[in-house]
């Protein structure tokens, strides 16, 4: 059997991977729409929870990545470093993180790879299609001792000119050590 080599550039391979992830994510959303009878509030909760569970596990990869040296709790930019790394390196969102103040950030990006080929039907206009992103951010930050709230304030799927996520720091969670011998 004579096998031909596929002549794909790195860009082509990356685009194929993005397409696969986008279609798989779309399948998940379709399943949730069917399971929850078009109740976009329940779907939004479920996608955020799925993202949260992913974020809880993703922190291990972030710690092992190239920003490991910046994950010191004494680093005053730890939260912004976590947000930027998670959004760009692990979720593939290319954009800009703007610090509004010590407790509020906005992430602006034009392309959302999870929302490729997507149009929201009229009966689901309240659906936050890529709400999984907010859950991932919440999970990653919680493991790093930051309680945050994250939400889309602009979404191209809803007709906005750009995607924008607002991230608010609710509190820094104090580490508590439990002595097993007591």
Long-range contacts (C-beta under 8 A, 24 or more apart in sequence): 18-92, 18-113, 18-116, 19-116, 21-113, 21-114, 22-113, 22-114, 22-115, 22-116, 22-117, 23-117, 25-114, 25-132, 26-117, 26-118, 29-127, 29-129, 33-124, 38-123, 38-124, 40-124, 40-125, 40-126, 40-127, 40-128, 41-126, 43-124, 43-127, 44-126, 44-127, 44-128, 44-131, 47-128, 47-130, 47-131, 47-132, 47-135, 48-131, 48-132, 48-134, 48-135, 48-138, 49-135, 50-132, 50-135, 51-131, 51-132, 51-133, 51-134, 51-135, 51-136, 51-137, 51-138, 51-139, 52-135, 52-136, 52-138, 52-139, 52-142, 53-135, 53-139, 54-132, 54-135, 54-136, 54-139, 55-86, 55-135, 55-136, 55-137, 55-138, 55-139, 55-140, 55-141, 55-142, 55-143, 56-139, 56-140, 56-142, 56-143, 57-139, 58-86, 58-90, 58-136, 58-139, 58-140, 59-139, 59-140, 59-143, 59-144, 61-90, 62-86, 62-89, 62-90, 62-140, 65-89, 71-144, 73-145, 78-144, 78-146, 79-105, 79-141, 79-144, 79-146, 79-148, 79-169, 80-105, 82-140, 82-141, 82-144, 82-146, 83-107, 83-137, 83-141, 83-167, 86-136, 86-137, 86-140, 87-133, 87-137, 87-165, 90-136, 91-133, 91-136, 93-133, 93-163, 95-163, 102-169, 103-168, 103-169, 104-166, 104-167, 104-168, 104-169, 105-166, 105-167, 105-168, 106-153, 106-164, 106-165, 106-166, 106-167, 107-164, 107-165, 107-167, 108-162, 108-163, 108-164, 109-162, 109-163, 109-164, 110-156, 110-162, 110-163, 112-156, 112-157, 112-163, 115-156, 115-157, 118-157, 119-157, 120-157, 120-158, 125-158, 128-152, 128-155, 129-155, 129-157, 130-155, 130-157, 133-165, 134-165, 137-165, 137-167, 142-173, 145-172, 145-173, 145-174, 145-175, 146-171, 146-172, 146-173, 147-171, 147-172, 147-173
